[in-house]
Structure formats: C-alpha cells, structure tokens
Amino acid sequence: MTDLNQALSAEELDELGDFLSLPDMEDRSMDLAMLEGYLTAIIIGPRVVMPSQWLSWVWDAEEGREEAVFSGLDHANRIMGLLMRFQNGIAHDFMTDPAAFEPMFWREARWGAAEWCEGFLLGAQFHSEAWAGLWLLQPTWVTPFLRLGTDDGMRITIKEGDADRWMQALAPTLGDIHAYWQAQRAGQPGGLVEDDFGFGRERAPAVRSAPKVGRNDPCPCGSGKKFKKCCGAADGSSMLH
C-alpha cells in the first residue's frame, strides 16, 4: 500500500487530472487548479475538514451531490489514494515552509488562476462564519480571491487589466492567512490527514457563493464566445482561466 505522505509524481498528477477530465466527469468536477485552491483553503483554514465532508464537491463543484464514476473498486482506491496524497502534499508544504508554497498556475501556465481562486473560495465555505470574521478583520486578504475567482471580480480585473497584480498577491496572502489561523486555531491543527472518505456518511454542506461559469456558457468577459473557447481555453493562452 502506498504511503499517503508520499508526494505525487508528475505522472501521478497527470493521472489524477486525466480522471477529473473524463467525459463523465469534466462538466461537473473540479480541474486540478480548482482542486488545489479548494484543498489549500481546507488545509490552512480555521478547523479540520475531513475528507468525508469535502470529497463530494470535488466530483460535483456545483452542488456537491454527484458521485465519481469509477471502473471498479481498485480504480476507486487508486484515485482516492492520489487525492489524499495531493492534499497531504499541500499540507506538508505549509507545515514545513509556507513561504515557499507556489499555486499550481505559477508552476504551469495551463492551470488557471481563476479556477484556483474559485476553488479556494469554495473551500472557505466550510466553517464560513470563522472565515467571514477573518475577512472583516483583514478585508484586503480576500480581495485577490474575489478579483480572480468570481464573475464580478473577473469583469473588473479584465477591465482594469491588473490580473498580474492579484496573481502576485496570492502567495504572500496565503502565508498571512496560514499564520493567522495557525495562531488562532483551537485544538488540533489541520495537518496531514488519514483516510476518512466515509462513503454513505452525512456530509456537512458547503454553499457556493456564486454560480460557476460552465465551459459551454458565454464567457463573462463579454466577447460573445463560449467560455471554453475564450478565457476558459486550456492552451496556456490565458493564466486567468
């Protein structure tokens, strides 16, 4: 059995990404950028969120209701293991050297900052009252996520042409958020997690703050093109989506 603390190889990361983009999954599941943002919020947040709570939103980023489509038990165990190791890799980064953490869209341009920030905001819906208190206390900390990860924020960002500013602000902001919750967190900090997928268990609800732009919907930038053919293109032509 693979150690859940073992970092994913590049090939394994591609394997996880390929699964999330399967025809039965891609219209509703997170991509890797959104998943990393989502898990980052969960890892550095105010209290532990167990996999049995957050997992369903990975497969169904709109409503958290749909299940993944696996070819069998071995396949399910394989994907679950990759997911757990992906999360633990993020946790390890923040536990050992938070300042060195780089969001996925910095490492590879094909992953979008908008999806990353959208995922982060969705992850912050767990223990949302605590997060809301932080945003009131430090309103500038939420601004990069709103400017890149929401439709309204993206419209302003495209109009102002200042996406680079907000992308550059993300990493130091994540460090600030991590330090804040590390100091404030009561009980056990959200470090490495064990397998708690808990199939059939009641899940705590997270609520999307805004509807996700479907890949076949009109792009919010106003071009008139489909999102997937415009800002949602995955060919590296835009780091925003």
FENKA-V581836 format. One line per field, one symbol per residue. ss: DSSP state (H for helix, E for strand, - for the rest). phi: phi as a letter, one per 20 degrees, with the letter a starting at -180 (. if undefined). A space follows every 10 residues. Layout:
ss: ???
phi: ???
This chain:
ss: ---------H HHHHHHHHHH ---------- -HHHHHHHHH HHHH------ HHHHHHHHH- ---------- --HHHHHHHH HHHHHHHHHH HHHHHHHHHH ---HHHH--- --HHHHHHHH HHH----HHH HHHHHHH-HH HHHHHHHHH- HHHHHHHHHH --HHHHHHHH HHHHHHHHHH HHHH------ ---------- ---------- -------E-- -----EHHH- ---------- -
phi: .fffefffff ffffffffff dfgfdffcef effffffgff fffeffbfdf gfeefffffc fecmdfdfdd erffffffff ffffffffff ffgffdbgfe fcggfffbff eefffgffff fffffflfff fffffffcff feggfffddc ffffffffff mdgggfffff fffffffgff fffefenffe efdefcflgn efdffdcffb fffffdegff fnfnefgfec fefdenfbef c
